[in-house]
């Protein structure tokens, strides 16, 4: 049976996309979205249909199967004494390697380690990296299997302890067996903000690619030693409002950075599980991210 054509952001009224962004980030609840979206649909059922159409379709977007024989994958725990004590993540690496490989920490959105982020981790492994994606929700039982439940759990995290968990993950990954000692980080939305934060706290971080994430605290920008690829969407008022000050701080501190902000894109445009996905922009962002990581992380780690 043929699949229906994939819906795009342009298929939805901009106000519906704005409401969905508010819903995804906890500014309104499900009812708030349905009430607001009802103006653009026929009845409550139509509004619910809009929400369903905008929600992730993990299986349809999967690019690398979990049992791909080219990869070695596992879930493992690591110590985080300054955080929640013990943390857990998903490790993916090439099944065969000729020598030490560069390492990349993958930081999820505000729903924990869902199937999309696991797929992103496997995609990076196929590019010749040891990729590791921690699950911030592990102390609360881990990703619960649905996005609404994950968002609800996420709000219960002690973010100070969670930040320490990601710092512990970065230090663990930098010393992982088979790694070359060079570390990069990529993060999406919440993870983009975490990537910016980690860049201020990890002087040995070589590269960071924050995708549409909150800016690092401005007074900590001089601590950044990594090279940044800052990826923003064009239509993303919530995140973009902070960019001018962040960019000025990066320039003043002499941080090496590049901005990629593809025209016509929505927040979340790299996430190919939802209609906000922009294939051309995501392909270019992925290419630029790989170029950064290959240039800064390959080598002997000196």
Buried (B, 14 or more C-beta within 10 A) or exposed (E): EEEEEEBEBEEBEEEBBBBBBBBBBEEBBEEEBBBBBBEBBEEEEEBBBBBEBBBBBBEEBBEBEEEBEEBBBEBEEBEBEEBBEBBBBBBBBBEEEEEBBBBBBBBBBBBBBBBBBBBBBBBBBBBBBBBBBBBBBBBBEBBBEEBEBBBBBBEEBEEEBBBBBBBBBBBBBBEBEEBBBBBBBBBBBBBBBBBBBBBBBBEEBBBBBBBBBBBBEBEBBBBBBBBBBBBBBBBBEBBBEBBEEBBEBBEEBEBEBEEBBBEEBBBBBBBBBBBBBBEEBBEBBBEBBBEBBBEBBBEEBE
